[in-house]
Amino acid sequence: MFVKGKSGNPRGRPRGSKNRHSEAVIAAYHNVFNELGGEEWLRQLAEADAVEFARLHVRICAIEERRKEEAEERQDDIPSAAEVRRMIIETFGSNGPEDNEKGK
């Protein structure tokens, strides 16, 4: 039964992962871009309509910046080797799991 305000998938799709639809749109966009002439088409757009070219450039830069931020956030979630060592020492003692086994 549907409960208002409660997700049927509380964990949801992982942040930064792509869904199938966006991948299909990106693939279609690349196909059209290449059919139009790729880089040469971009040059022609820049010469013919500098404002539209600038808008496109700003959008692409914003997407790239968002991707970098998401990648950095994912890296922040991964503990460093020093943090892992500290967690092991806090949990098991200075020699790691071996100390815990000896104490049994």
CNS distance restraints for C-alpha pairs under 8 A (distance, minus, plus):
assign (resid   2 and name CA) (resid   6 and name CA) 7.85 0.50 0.50
assign (resid   2 and name CA) (resid   8 and name CA) 7.78 0.50 0.50
assign (resid   3 and name CA) (resid   7 and name CA) 7.93 0.50 0.50
assign (resid   6 and name CA) (resid  10 and name CA) 7.71 0.50 0.50
assign (resid  13 and name CA) (resid  17 and name CA) 6.95 0.50 0.50
assign (resid  15 and name CA) (resid  70 and name CA) 7.98 0.50 0.50
assign (resid  16 and name CA) (resid  67 and name CA) 7.87 0.50 0.50
assign (resid  16 and name CA) (resid  70 and name CA) 6.47 0.50 0.50
assign (resid  18 and name CA) (resid  22 and name CA) 6.46 0.50 0.50
assign (resid  18 and name CA) (resid  23 and name CA) 6.66 0.50 0.50
assign (resid  19 and name CA) (resid  23 and name CA) 6.49 0.50 0.50
assign (resid  20 and name CA) (resid  24 and name CA) 6.23 0.50 0.50
assign (resid  21 and name CA) (resid  25 and name CA) 6.26 0.50 0.50
assign (resid  22 and name CA) (resid  26 and name CA) 6.10 0.50 0.50
assign (resid  23 and name CA) (resid  27 and name CA) 6.16 0.50 0.50
assign (resid  24 and name CA) (resid  28 and name CA) 6.15 0.50 0.50
assign (resid  25 and name CA) (resid  29 and name CA) 6.05 0.50 0.50
assign (resid  26 and name CA) (resid  30 and name CA) 6.22 0.50 0.50
assign (resid  27 and name CA) (resid  31 and name CA) 6.30 0.50 0.50
assign (resid  28 and name CA) (resid  32 and name CA) 6.27 0.50 0.50
assign (resid  29 and name CA) (resid  33 and name CA) 5.99 0.50 0.50
assign (resid  30 and name CA) (resid  34 and name CA) 6.13 0.50 0.50
assign (resid  31 and name CA) (resid  35 and name CA) 6.16 0.50 0.50
assign (resid  32 and name CA) (resid  36 and name CA) 6.13 0.50 0.50
assign (resid  33 and name CA) (resid  37 and name CA) 6.58 0.50 0.50
assign (resid  33 and name CA) (resid  38 and name CA) 5.34 0.50 0.50
assign (resid  34 and name CA) (resid  38 and name CA) 4.58 0.50 0.50
assign (resid  36 and name CA) (resid  41 and name CA) 6.09 0.50 0.50
assign (resid  37 and name CA) (resid  41 and name CA) 4.91 0.50 0.50
assign (resid  38 and name CA) (resid  42 and name CA) 6.56 0.50 0.50
assign (resid  39 and name CA) (resid  43 and name CA) 6.33 0.50 0.50
assign (resid  40 and name CA) (resid  44 and name CA) 6.28 0.50 0.50
assign (resid  41 and name CA) (resid  45 and name CA) 6.13 0.50 0.50
assign (resid  42 and name CA) (resid  46 and name CA) 6.11 0.50 0.50
assign (resid  42 and name CA) (resid  53 and name CA) 7.72 0.50 0.50
assign (resid  43 and name CA) (resid  47 and name CA) 6.28 0.50 0.50
assign (resid  44 and name CA) (resid  48 and name CA) 5.99 0.50 0.50
assign (resid  45 and name CA) (resid  49 and name CA) 5.57 0.50 0.50
assign (resid  45 and name CA) (resid  50 and name CA) 7.07 0.50 0.50
assign (resid  45 and name CA) (resid  52 and name CA) 7.74 0.50 0.50
assign (resid  45 and name CA) (resid  53 and name CA) 6.23 0.50 0.50
assign (resid  46 and name CA) (resid  50 and name CA) 4.75 0.50 0.50
assign (resid  46 and name CA) (resid  51 and name CA) 7.99 0.50 0.50
assign (resid  46 and name CA) (resid  52 and name CA) 7.67 0.50 0.50
assign (resid  46 and name CA) (resid  53 and name CA) 5.17 0.50 0.50
assign (resid  46 and name CA) (resid  54 and name CA) 7.90 0.50 0.50
assign (resid  49 and name CA) (resid  53 and name CA) 6.28 0.50 0.50
assign (resid  50 and name CA) (resid  54 and name CA) 6.07 0.50 0.50
assign (resid  51 and name CA) (resid  55 and name CA) 6.27 0.50 0.50
assign (resid  52 and name CA) (resid  56 and name CA) 6.22 0.50 0.50
assign (resid  53 and name CA) (resid  57 and name CA) 6.16 0.50 0.50
assign (resid  54 and name CA) (resid  58 and name CA) 6.21 0.50 0.50
assign (resid  55 and name CA) (resid  59 and name CA) 6.31 0.50 0.50
assign (resid  56 and name CA) (resid  60 and name CA) 6.24 0.50 0.50
assign (resid  57 and name CA) (resid  61 and name CA) 6.17 0.50 0.50
assign (resid  58 and name CA) (resid  62 and name CA) 6.16 0.50 0.50
assign (resid  59 and name CA) (resid  63 and name CA) 6.30 0.50 0.50
assign (resid  60 and name CA) (resid  64 and name CA) 6.23 0.50 0.50
assign (resid  61 and name CA) (resid  65 and name CA) 6.10 0.50 0.50
assign (resid  62 and name CA) (resid  66 and name CA) 6.19 0.50 0.50
assign (resid  63 and name CA) (resid  67 and name CA) 6.25 0.50 0.50
assign (resid  64 and name CA) (resid  68 and name CA) 6.26 0.50 0.50
assign (resid  65 and name CA) (resid  69 and name CA) 6.25 0.50 0.50
assign (resid  66 and name CA) (resid  70 and name CA) 6.15 0.50 0.50
assign (resid  67 and name CA) (resid  71 and name CA) 6.13 0.50 0.50
assign (resid  68 and name CA) (resid  72 and name CA) 6.18 0.50 0.50
assign (resid  69 and name CA) (resid  73 and name CA) 6.16 0.50 0.50
assign (resid  70 and name CA) (resid  74 and name CA) 6.24 0.50 0.50
assign (resid  71 and name CA) (resid  75 and name CA) 6.29 0.50 0.50
assign (resid  72 and name CA) (resid  76 and name CA) 6.19 0.50 0.50
assign (resid  73 and name CA) (resid  77 and name CA) 6.57 0.50 0.50
assign (resid  74 and name CA) (resid  78 and name CA) 7.03 0.50 0.50
assign (resid  79 and name CA) (resid  83 and name CA) 5.75 0.50 0.50
assign (resid  79 and name CA) (resid  84 and name CA) 6.30 0.50 0.50
assign (resid  80 and name CA) (resid  84 and name CA) 6.30 0.50 0.50
assign (resid  81 and name CA) (resid  85 and name CA) 6.16 0.50 0.50
assign (resid  82 and name CA) (resid  86 and name CA) 6.18 0.50 0.50
assign (resid  83 and name CA) (resid  87 and name CA) 6.18 0.50 0.50
assign (resid  84 and name CA) (resid  88 and name CA) 6.21 0.50 0.50
assign (resid  85 and name CA) (resid  89 and name CA) 6.20 0.50 0.50
assign (resid  86 and name CA) (resid  90 and name CA) 6.11 0.50 0.50
assign (resid  87 and name CA) (resid  91 and name CA) 6.09 0.50 0.50
assign (resid  88 and name CA) (resid  92 and name CA) 5.75 0.50 0.50
assign (resid  88 and name CA) (resid  93 and name CA) 7.16 0.50 0.50
assign (resid  88 and name CA) (resid  96 and name CA) 5.81 0.50 0.50
assign (resid  88 and name CA) (resid  97 and name CA) 7.66 0.50 0.50
assign (resid  89 and name CA) (resid  93 and name CA) 4.50 0.50 0.50
assign (resid  89 and name CA) (resid  94 and name CA) 4.95 0.50 0.50
assign (resid  89 and name CA) (resid  95 and name CA) 7.00 0.50 0.50
assign (resid  89 and name CA) (resid  96 and name CA) 5.73 0.50 0.50
assign (resid  90 and name CA) (resid  94 and name CA) 7.84 0.50 0.50
assign (resid  91 and name CA) (resid  96 and name CA) 7.89 0.50 0.50
assign (resid  92 and name CA) (resid  96 and name CA) 5.07 0.50 0.50
assign (resid  92 and name CA) (resid  97 and name CA) 5.27 0.50 0.50
assign (resid  92 and name CA) (resid  98 and name CA) 7.87 0.50 0.50
assign (resid  92 and name CA) (resid  99 and name CA) 6.50 0.50 0.50
assign (resid  92 and name CA) (resid 100 and name CA) 5.54 0.50 0.50
assign (resid  93 and name CA) (resid  97 and name CA) 7.42 0.50 0.50
assign (resid  93 and name CA) (resid  99 and name CA) 6.22 0.50 0.50
assign (resid  93 and name CA) (resid 100 and name CA) 7.15 0.50 0.50
assign (resid  94 and name CA) (resid  99 and name CA) 7.53 0.50 0.50
assign (resid  95 and name CA) (resid  99 and name CA) 5.75 0.50 0.50
assign (resid  96 and name CA) (resid 100 and name CA) 7.33 0.50 0.50
assign (resid  97 and name CA) (resid 101 and name CA) 6.40 0.50 0.50
assign (resid  98 and name CA) (resid 102 and name CA) 6.30 0.50 0.50
assign (resid  99 and name CA) (resid 103 and name CA) 6.28 0.50 0.50
assign (resid 100 and name CA) (resid 104 and name CA) 6.83 0.50 0.50
